[in-house]
């Protein structure tokens, strides 16, 4: 990874952190409603993996902690924020909200509220790629707690049987809402669980974007070359609660302090400073520019955008079957 790419990823991770922090503030201000799951602390996972893929060419799907993945896939942060604000200029016209960001033009196939929901969808997308003979792959991000769902095992089994071009990326932040992984899961190391399906796998440090990038390149090459699915486990940590309704009282403060010392942004920044590739003043200038962009462009766009029109109230509720409505067979 050369200096330019490192600095690019540093800026992107910092933008993601500031974006999520501003989402937190907007939620407290009651400008964002519903559920809100923040990604702070896990930025190296999405940034490293999607950077190693072909953004806009490969398909990406994830769960409800989805804002950063969408932006990294190329979606406009203003449109993402407008969706969080439930405005008509949002990617789903304000009807989806935080857990349902979607951008088909960027091949971001959505965040999903159902735990375990993306697993079979990712396999289906990969099946479609294979049937069409394309060279794309599907990247499915998932949380560690979702792996106890039946869809996880069913989907991985079929992905291997059909030798599908799908990369499953487990962002293991050690907690399923407020339950630690060792209290809910018999096999704590998630990468070991896929051995029963004869799928190659690896576990790496999810707090170091360079390590994530290297591991993702290896995994993506495996999948794209036609060798079938791959499972990559990234050990990471969310710095806030599961959602905005989570008091986060169940975690030991010492554990939180330990992970805060392994912040993915600071880790990369320190490495760049030590190598003489950036100075602290340059970093502060980048940060100030990001904060200004988020406030003056992203937030302003969301706040000034119109509310969804009442004409949309019933538009996406029902789909008429023309054949059935006209009396024909369906």
C-alpha positions as a Markdown table, in Angstrom:
| # | Residue | x | y | z |
|---|---|---|---|---|
| 1 | Unk | 0.0 | 0.0 | 0.0 |
| 2 | Unk | 1.7 | 3.2 | -1.2 |
| 3 | Unk | 1.6 | 6.6 | 0.6 |
| 4 | Unk | -1.2 | 8.0 | -1.5 |
| 5 | Unk | -3.5 | 5.1 | -0.8 |
| 6 | Unk | -2.8 | 5.2 | 2.9 |
| 7 | Unk | -3.6 | 8.9 | 3.1 |
| 8 | Unk | -6.8 | 8.4 | 1.0 |
| 9 | Unk | -8.0 | 5.7 | 3.4 |
| 10 | Unk | -7.1 | 7.8 | 6.4 |
| 11 | Unk | -9.3 | 10.6 | 5.0 |
| 12 | Unk | -12.1 | 8.2 | 4.2 |
| 13 | Unk | -12.0 | 6.6 | 7.7 |
| 14 | Unk | -11.9 | 10.0 | 9.3 |
| 15 | Unk | -14.9 | 11.2 | 7.2 |
| 16 | Unk | -16.8 | 8.1 | 8.2 |
| 17 | Unk | -16.1 | 8.8 | 11.9 |
| 18 | Unk | -17.2 | 12.4 | 11.6 |
| 19 | Unk | -20.2 | 11.4 | 9.6 |
| 20 | Unk | -21.3 | 8.9 | 12.3 |
| 21 | Unk | -20.6 | 11.4 | 15.1 |
| 22 | Unk | -22.8 | 13.9 | 13.4 |
| 23 | Unk | -25.5 | 11.3 | 13.0 |
| 24 | Unk | -25.3 | 10.8 | 16.8 |
| 25 | Unk | -25.8 | 14.5 | 17.4 |
| 26 | Unk | -28.7 | 14.7 | 14.9 |
| 27 | Unk | -30.4 | 11.8 | 16.6 |
| 28 | Unk | -30.1 | 13.5 | 20.0 |
| 29 | Unk | -31.5 | 16.6 | 18.4 |
| 30 | Unk | -34.5 | 14.5 | 17.2 |
| 31 | Unk | -33.8 | 15.2 | 13.6 |
| 32 | Unk | -33.2 | 11.5 | 13.0 |
| 33 | Unk | -35.8 | 9.1 | 14.2 |
| 34 | Unk | -36.3 | 5.3 | 14.3 |
| 35 | Unk | -33.3 | 3.0 | 14.8 |
| 36 | Unk | -29.7 | 4.2 | 14.4 |
| 37 | Unk | -26.7 | 1.9 | 14.5 |
| 38 | Unk | -23.3 | 3.6 | 14.3 |
| 39 | Unk | -20.1 | 2.2 | 12.9 |
| 40 | Unk | -17.5 | 4.2 | 14.9 |
| 41 | Unk | -14.4 | 2.1 | 15.6 |
| 42 | Unk | -15.0 | -0.4 | 12.8 |
| 43 | Unk | -14.1 | 1.9 | 9.8 |
| 44 | Unk | -11.0 | -0.2 | 8.7 |
| 45 | Unk | -13.3 | -3.1 | 7.9 |
| 46 | Unk | -15.5 | -1.5 | 5.3 |
| 47 | Unk | -12.7 | 0.7 | 3.9 |
| 48 | Unk | -10.1 | -2.0 | 3.6 |
| 49 | Unk | -12.3 | -4.6 | 2.0 |
| 50 | Unk | -14.2 | -2.4 | -0.4 |
| 51 | Unk | -11.0 | -0.6 | -1.4 |
| 52 | Unk | -9.6 | -4.1 | -2.4 |
| 53 | Unk | -12.7 | -4.8 | -4.5 |
| 54 | Unk | -13.9 | -3.0 | -7.6 |
| 55 | Unk | -16.3 | -0.4 | -6.3 |
| 56 | Unk | -19.2 | 0.1 | -8.7 |
| 57 | Unk | -18.5 | -3.3 | -10.3 |
| 58 | Unk | -18.7 | -5.8 | -7.5 |
| 59 | Unk | -21.9 | -6.0 | -5.4 |
| 60 | Unk | -21.9 | -5.2 | -1.7 |
| 61 | Unk | -24.7 | -6.1 | 0.8 |
| 62 | Unk | -24.7 | -5.7 | 4.6 |
| 63 | Unk | -26.9 | -5.5 | 7.7 |
| 64 | Unk | -28.3 | -2.4 | 9.4 |
| 65 | Unk | -25.0 | -0.8 | 10.4 |
| 66 | Unk | -24.7 | 0.3 | 6.8 |
| 67 | Unk | -24.0 | 4.0 | 6.3 |
| 68 | Unk | -20.2 | 3.7 | 5.9 |
| 69 | Unk | -20.4 | 0.8 | 3.5 |
| 70 | Unk | -22.8 | 2.8 | 1.3 |
| 71 | Unk | -20.6 | 5.8 | 1.2 |
| 72 | Unk | -17.5 | 3.7 | 0.5 |
| 73 | Unk | -19.4 | 2.1 | -2.5 |
| 74 | Unk | -19.7 | 5.6 | -3.9 |
| 75 | Unk | -23.1 | 6.8 | -2.7 |
| 76 | Unk | -23.4 | 10.5 | -2.1 |
| 77 | Unk | -23.1 | 11.2 | 1.7 |
| 78 | Unk | -25.7 | 14.0 | 1.3 |
| 79 | Unk | -28.2 | 11.5 | -0.1 |
| 80 | Unk | -27.4 | 9.0 | 2.7 |
| 81 | Unk | -27.9 | 11.7 | 5.4 |
| 82 | Unk | -31.2 | 12.9 | 3.7 |
| 83 | Unk | -32.4 | 9.3 | 4.0 |
| 84 | Unk | -31.6 | 9.3 | 7.7 |
| 85 | Unk | -33.5 | 12.6 | 8.0 |
| 86 | Unk | -36.5 | 10.9 | 6.3 |
| 87 | Unk | -36.4 | 13.4 | 3.5 |
| 88 | Unk | -37.6 | 12.9 | -0.1 |
| 89 | Unk | -34.1 | 13.5 | -1.5 |
| 90 | Unk | -32.9 | 10.4 | 0.4 |
| 91 | Unk | -31.9 | 7.2 | -1.5 |
| 92 | Unk | -35.2 | 5.6 | -0.6 |
| 93 | Unk | -37.2 | 8.9 | -0.7 |
| 94 | Unk | -37.0 | 9.0 | 3.1 |
| 95 | Unk | -39.1 | 5.9 | 3.5 |
| 96 | Unk | -36.4 | 3.5 | 4.5 |
| 97 | Unk | -34.3 | 5.3 | 7.1 |
| 98 | Unk | -31.0 | 4.2 | 8.6 |
| 99 | Unk | -31.4 | 0.5 | 8.3 |
| 100 | Unk | -32.4 | 0.5 | 4.7 |
| 101 | Unk | -29.8 | 2.5 | 2.7 |
| 102 | Unk | -29.8 | 1.3 | -0.9 |
| 103 | Unk | -28.0 | 2.4 | -4.0 |
| 104 | Unk | -28.4 | 0.0 | -7.0 |
| 105 | Unk | -26.5 | 2.4 | -9.3 |
| 106 | Unk | -23.4 | 1.9 | -7.0 |
| 107 | Unk | -24.2 | -1.8 | -6.7 |
| 108 | Unk | -24.7 | -1.3 | -3.0 |
| 109 | Unk | -27.6 | -3.8 | -2.6 |
| 110 | Unk | -28.7 | -2.5 | 0.7 |
| 111 | Unk | -28.6 | -2.7 | 4.5 |
| 112 | Unk | -31.2 | -5.0 | 6.0 |
| 113 | Unk | -32.9 | -4.9 | 9.4 |
| 114 | Unk | -33.5 | -8.7 | 9.6 |
| 115 | Unk | -30.6 | -10.4 | 11.4 |
| 116 | Unk | -29.2 | -13.0 | 9.0 |
| 117 | Unk | -31.2 | -11.5 | 6.2 |
| 118 | Unk | -28.3 | -10.7 | 3.8 |
| 119 | Unk | -26.8 | -14.2 | 3.8 |
| 120 | Unk | -29.2 | -15.8 | 1.3 |
| 121 | Unk | -29.6 | -12.6 | -0.7 |
| 122 | Unk | -25.8 | -12.5 | -1.2 |
| 123 | Unk | -25.9 | -16.1 | -2.4 |
| 124 | Unk | -28.7 | -15.2 | -4.8 |
| 125 | Unk | -26.8 | -12.3 | -6.2 |
| 126 | Unk | -23.7 | -14.5 | -6.6 |
| 127 | Unk | -25.8 | -17.2 | -8.3 |
| 128 | Unk | -27.1 | -14.5 | -10.7 |
| 129 | Unk | -23.5 | -13.4 | -11.5 |
| 130 | Unk | -22.5 | -17.0 | -12.2 |
| 131 | Unk | -25.5 | -17.7 | -14.4 |
| 132 | Unk | -24.7 | -14.6 | -16.5 |
| 133 | Unk | -21.0 | -15.5 | -16.7 |
| 134 | Unk | -19.9 | -12.2 | -15.2 |
| 135 | Unk | -16.6 | -11.5 | -13.4 |
| 136 | Unk | -18.2 | -9.6 | -10.5 |
| 137 | Unk | -18.3 | -10.9 | -7.0 |
| 138 | Unk | -20.7 | -10.3 | -4.2 |
| 139 | Unk | -19.3 | -9.1 | -0.8 |
| 140 | Unk | -21.6 | -9.8 | 2.2 |
| 141 | Unk | -20.7 | -8.1 | 5.4 |
| 142 | Unk | -22.2 | -9.6 | 8.5 |
| 143 | Unk | -22.0 | -9.3 | 12.3 |
| 144 | Unk | -20.8 | -12.1 | 14.5 |
| 145 | Unk | -24.1 | -12.6 | 16.4 |
| 146 | Unk | -25.9 | -13.2 | 13.1 |
| 147 | Unk | -23.9 | -16.3 | 12.5 |
| 148 | Unk | -26.2 | -18.3 | 14.9 |
| 149 | Unk | -29.1 | -17.8 | 12.4 |
| 150 | Unk | -30.1 | -20.8 | 10.3 |
| 151 | Unk | -29.7 | -18.6 | 7.2 |
| 152 | Unk | -26.0 | -18.4 | 7.8 |
| 153 | Unk | -25.5 | -22.2 | 7.7 |
| 154 | Unk | -28.0 | -22.8 | 4.9 |
| 155 | Unk | -26.5 | -20.1 | 2.7 |
| 156 | Unk | -22.9 | -21.1 | 3.2 |
| 157 | Unk | -23.7 | -24.7 | 2.4 |
| 158 | Unk | -25.4 | -23.8 | -0.9 |
| 159 | Unk | -22.7 | -21.2 | -1.8 |
| 160 | Unk | -20.1 | -24.0 | -1.6 |
| 161 | Unk | -22.2 | -26.6 | -3.4 |
| 162 | Unk | -22.8 | -24.1 | -6.2 |
| 163 | Unk | -19.3 | -22.7 | -6.0 |
| 164 | Unk | -20.6 | -19.2 | -5.9 |
| 165 | Unk | -18.5 | -16.0 | -6.3 |
| 166 | Unk | -19.4 | -14.6 | -2.8 |
| 167 | Unk | -17.1 | -13.3 | -0.1 |
| 168 | Unk | -18.5 | -13.3 | 3.4 |
| 169 | Unk | -16.9 | -10.8 | 5.7 |
| 170 | Unk | -17.6 | -11.1 | 9.4 |
| 171 | Unk | -17.1 | -7.9 | 11.3 |
| 172 | Unk | -16.7 | -9.5 | 14.7 |
| 173 | Unk | -17.1 | -6.7 | 17.3 |
| 174 | Unk | -17.6 | -9.3 | 20.1 |
| 175 | Unk | -21.2 | -8.4 | 21.0 |
| 176 | Unk | -24.7 | -9.2 | 19.8 |
| 177 | Unk | -26.5 | -6.2 | 21.2 |
| 178 | Unk | -25.6 | -6.6 | 24.9 |
| 179 | Unk | -24.5 | -10.2 | 24.9 |
| 180 | Unk | -20.8 | -11.1 | 24.6 |
| 181 | Unk | -20.0 | -13.7 | 22.0 |
| 182 | Unk | -18.6 | -16.2 | 24.5 |
| 183 | Unk | -22.1 | -16.3 | 26.2 |
| 184 | Unk | -24.0 | -17.0 | 23.1 |
| 185 | Unk | -21.8 | -18.9 | 20.7 |
| 186 | Unk | -20.1 | -22.3 | 21.2 |
| 187 | Unk | -17.3 | -21.6 | 18.8 |
| 188 | Unk | -16.0 | -18.1 | 19.4 |
| 189 | Unk | -13.6 | -18.0 | 16.4 |
| 190 | Unk | -16.1 | -17.5 | 13.6 |
| 191 | Unk | -13.7 | -18.4 | 10.8 |
| 192 | Unk | -13.5 | -21.9 | 12.2 |
| 193 | Unk | -17.3 | -22.4 | 11.8 |
| 194 | Unk | -17.2 | -22.5 | 8.0 |
| 195 | Unk | -14.8 | -25.5 | 7.9 |
| 196 | Unk | -17.9 | -27.7 | 8.0 |
| 197 | Unk | -18.8 | -26.4 | 4.6 |
| 198 | Unk | -15.2 | -26.8 | 3.2 |
| 199 | Unk | -14.9 | -23.0 | 2.7 |
| 200 | Unk | -11.5 | -21.4 | 3.1 |
| 201 | Unk | -11.3 | -18.8 | 5.8 |
| 202 | Unk | -9.0 | -16.5 | 7.7 |
| 203 | Unk | -9.1 | -14.3 | 10.8 |
| 204 | Unk | -7.2 | -11.0 | 10.9 |
| 205 | Unk | -6.9 | -7.7 | 12.8 |
| 206 | Unk | -9.9 | -5.6 | 11.8 |
| 207 | Unk | -8.4 | -2.4 | 13.4 |
| 208 | Unk | -5.5 | -2.1 | 10.9 |
| 209 | Unk | -6.7 | -1.1 | 7.5 |
| 210 | Unk | -3.5 | -2.3 | 5.8 |
| 211 | Unk | -3.9 | -5.8 | 7.2 |
| 212 | Unk | -7.6 | -5.8 | 6.2 |
| 213 | Unk | -6.7 | -4.6 | 2.7 |
| 214 | Unk | -4.1 | -7.3 | 2.2 |
| 215 | Unk | -6.4 | -10.0 | 3.5 |
| 216 | Unk | -9.2 | -8.8 | 1.4 |
| 217 | Unk | -7.1 | -8.8 | -1.7 |
| 218 | Unk | -6.2 | -12.4 | -1.1 |
| 219 | Unk | -9.8 | -13.4 | -0.5 |
| 220 | Unk | -11.2 | -11.4 | -3.5 |
| 221 | Unk | -8.6 | -13.0 | -5.8 |
| 222 | Unk | -9.7 | -16.4 | -4.6 |
| 223 | Unk | -13.4 | -15.7 | -5.2 |
| 224 | Unk | -13.0 | -13.9 | -8.5 |
| 225 | Unk | -10.8 | -16.6 | -9.9 |
| 226 | Unk | -13.7 | -19.1 | -9.8 |
| 227 | Unk | -12.6 | -21.0 | -6.7 |
| 228 | Unk | -15.9 | -20.4 | -4.9 |
| 229 | Unk | -16.8 | -18.7 | -1.6 |
| 230 | Unk | -14.4 | -17.4 | 1.0 |
| 231 | Unk | -15.0 | -16.3 | 4.6 |
| 232 | Unk | -13.0 | -13.5 | 6.2 |
| 233 | Unk | -13.3 | -12.7 | 9.9 |
| 234 | Unk | -12.2 | -9.2 | 11.0 |
| 235 | Unk | -11.7 | -8.7 | 14.7 |
| 236 | Unk | -13.0 | -5.2 | 15.5 |
| 237 | Unk | -14.9 | -3.2 | 18.1 |
| 238 | Unk | -17.7 | -0.7 | 18.1 |
| 239 | Unk | -17.1 | 2.4 | 20.2 |
| 240 | Unk | -20.8 | 3.1 | 20.9 |
| 241 | Unk | -23.7 | 0.9 | 21.9 |
| 242 | Unk | -25.4 | -1.5 | 19.6 |
| 243 | Unk | -27.9 | 1.3 | 18.7 |
| 244 | Unk | -28.9 | 4.7 | 20.1 |
| 245 | Unk | -31.2 | 3.0 | 22.6 |
| 246 | Unk | -28.3 | 1.0 | 24.0 |
| 247 | Unk | -26.8 | 2.4 | 27.3 |
| 248 | Unk | -23.7 | 0.3 | 26.7 |
| 249 | Unk | -23.5 | -0.4 | 30.5 |
| 250 | Unk | -22.7 | -4.1 | 30.0 |
| 251 | Unk | -19.1 | -3.7 | 28.8 |
| 252 | Unk | -16.1 | -3.4 | 31.1 |
| 253 | Unk | -14.4 | 0.0 | 31.0 |
| 254 | Unk | -11.0 | -1.6 | 30.9 |
| 255 | Unk | -12.0 | -3.5 | 27.8 |
| 256 | Unk | -13.2 | -0.2 | 26.2 |
| 257 | Unk | -10.0 | 1.6 | 27.1 |
| 258 | Unk | -8.0 | -1.3 | 25.6 |
| 259 | Unk | -9.8 | -1.1 | 22.3 |
| 260 | Unk | -9.7 | 2.7 | 22.2 |
| 261 | Unk | -5.9 | 2.4 | 22.1 |
| 262 | Unk | -6.3 | 0.4 | 18.9 |
| 263 | Unk | -8.4 | 3.0 | 17.1 |
| 264 | Unk | -8.0 | 2.3 | 13.3 |
| 265 | Unk | -7.7 | 6.0 | 12.4 |
| 266 | Unk | -5.0 | 6.7 | 15.0 |
| 267 | Unk | -3.1 | 3.5 | 14.1 |
| 268 | Unk | -2.8 | 4.6 | 10.5 |
| 269 | Unk | -2.1 | 8.2 | 11.4 |
| 270 | Unk | 0.7 | 7.3 | 13.7 |
| 271 | Unk | 2.2 | 5.1 | 11.1 |
| 272 | Unk | 2.1 | 7.9 | 8.5 |
| 273 | Unk | 3.6 | 10.5 | 10.9 |
| 274 | Unk | 6.4 | 8.1 | 11.9 |
| 275 | Unk | 7.2 | 7.6 | 8.2 |
| 276 | Unk | 7.2 | 11.3 | 7.6 |
| 277 | Unk | 4.3 | 11.1 | 5.1 |
| 278 | Unk | 2.0 | 13.4 | 7.0 |
| 279 | Unk | 2.2 | 15.9 | 9.8 |
| 280 | Unk | -0.1 | 16.5 | 12.7 |
| 281 | Unk | -1.0 | 20.0 | 11.3 |
| 282 | Unk | -1.8 | 18.5 | 7.9 |
| 283 | Unk | -4.1 | 15.9 | 9.6 |
| 284 | Unk | -5.8 | 18.7 | 11.6 |
| 285 | Unk | -6.4 | 20.6 | 8.4 |
| 286 | Unk | -7.9 | 17.5 | 6.7 |
| 287 | Unk | -10.2 | 17.0 | 9.8 |
| 288 | Unk | -11.3 | 20.7 | 9.7 |
| 289 | Unk | -12.1 | 20.4 | 6.0 |
| 290 | Unk | -14.2 | 17.2 | 6.6 |
| 291 | Unk | -16.1 | 18.8 | 9.5 |
| 292 | Unk | -16.9 | 21.8 | 7.3 |
| 293 | Unk | -18.0 | 19.6 | 4.4 |
| 294 | Unk | -20.3 | 17.6 | 6.6 |
| 295 | Unk | -21.9 | 20.6 | 8.3 |
| 296 | Unk | -22.1 | 23.0 | 5.3 |
| 297 | Unk | -22.9 | 20.4 | 2.6 |
| 298 | Unk | -24.2 | 17.1 | 4.0 |
| 299 | Unk | -26.2 | 18.4 | 7.0 |
| 300 | Unk | -27.5 | 21.5 | 5.1 |
| 301 | Unk | -28.7 | 19.4 | 2.2 |
| 302 | Unk | -30.6 | 17.1 | 4.6 |
| 303 | Unk | -32.1 | 19.9 | 6.6 |
| 304 | Unk | -33.2 | 21.9 | 3.6 |
| 305 | Unk | -34.6 | 19.0 | 1.6 |
| 306 | Unk | -38.4 | 18.6 | 1.5 |
| 307 | Unk | -40.4 | 16.1 | 3.5 |
| 308 | Unk | -41.8 | 13.1 | 1.4 |
| 309 | Unk | -44.9 | 14.0 | -0.5 |
| 310 | Unk | -48.2 | 12.7 | 0.6 |
| 311 | Unk | -48.5 | 11.3 | -2.9 |
| 312 | Unk | -45.9 | 8.7 | -1.9 |
| 313 | Unk | -48.1 | 7.4 | 1.0 |
| 314 | Unk | -49.6 | 4.4 | -0.9 |
| 315 | Unk | -47.2 | 4.3 | -3.9 |
| 316 | Unk | -44.9 | 1.6 | -2.7 |
| 317 | Unk | -47.4 | -0.4 | -0.6 |
| 318 | Unk | -49.1 | -2.5 | -3.3 |
| 319 | Unk | -48.1 | -3.6 | -6.8 |
| 320 | Unk | -51.0 | -4.4 | -9.1 |
| 321 | Unk | -50.8 | -7.5 | -11.1 |
| 322 | Unk | -52.1 | -6.4 | -14.5 |
| 323 | Unk | -53.0 | -9.9 | -15.7 |
| 324 | Unk | -54.9 | -10.6 | -12.5 |
| 325 | Unk | -56.6 | -7.2 | -12.4 |
| 326 | Unk | -57.8 | -7.7 | -15.9 |
| 327 | Unk | -59.3 | -11.1 | -15.1 |
| 328 | Unk | -56.6 | -13.1 | -16.7 |
| 329 | Unk | -54.6 | -15.9 | -15.1 |
| 330 | Unk | -51.7 | -15.1 | -12.8 |
